[in-house]
């Protein structure tokens, strides 16, 4: 009984993390496009976009690490 609840909980958490990762990847793509466009963004806006891009990539790395650990623990 408890094992079934744990598995559902892990699957739910993993699904939530995968959804978060999809959203972060989409945001990363937007930010990269903003930084590569020829339209003048202004120095401050480019700085903000670059900073947000670094944070988003770090968040994605942490989400992927979390999903990997969830996969490892479910395989036991």
C-alpha positions, -999 to 999 in steps of 0.1 A, spaced: 0 0 0 27 25 10 49 15 -20 20 23 -44 16 58 -28 53 65 -31 54 55 -67 25 77 -75 41 106 -56 74 101 -74 56 100 -108 37 132 -99 68 150 -88 87 139 -119 58 150 -142 58 184 -124 96 187 -128 94 178 -165 67 204 -171 89 230 -153 118 220 -174 98 225 -206 88 259 -195 124 268 -186 137 256 -220 111 277 -237 121 308 -218 158 301 -225 150 299 -262 132 333 -260 160 349 -241 186 336 -265 166 349 -294 163 383 -278 200 385 -273 207 374 -309 183 397 -327 196 428 -345 170 451 -329 187 474 -304 177 463 -269 196 488 -249 225 480 -226 205 475 -195 179 452 -212 207 430 -226 223 428 -192 190 417 -177 184 392 -204 218 377 -200 214 375 -162 180 358 -166 195 334 -191 222 323 -167 197 318 -139 173 299 -163 202 276 -174 211 269 -138 175 262 -129 173 238 -158 204 220 -147 190 216 -112 157 203 -126 174 177 -148 196 166 -118 164 162 -97 147 142 -124 177 120 -128 177 112 -91 140 104 -92 146 80 -121 175 63 -102 155 59 -70 125 45 -89 147 19 -105 157 3 -72 
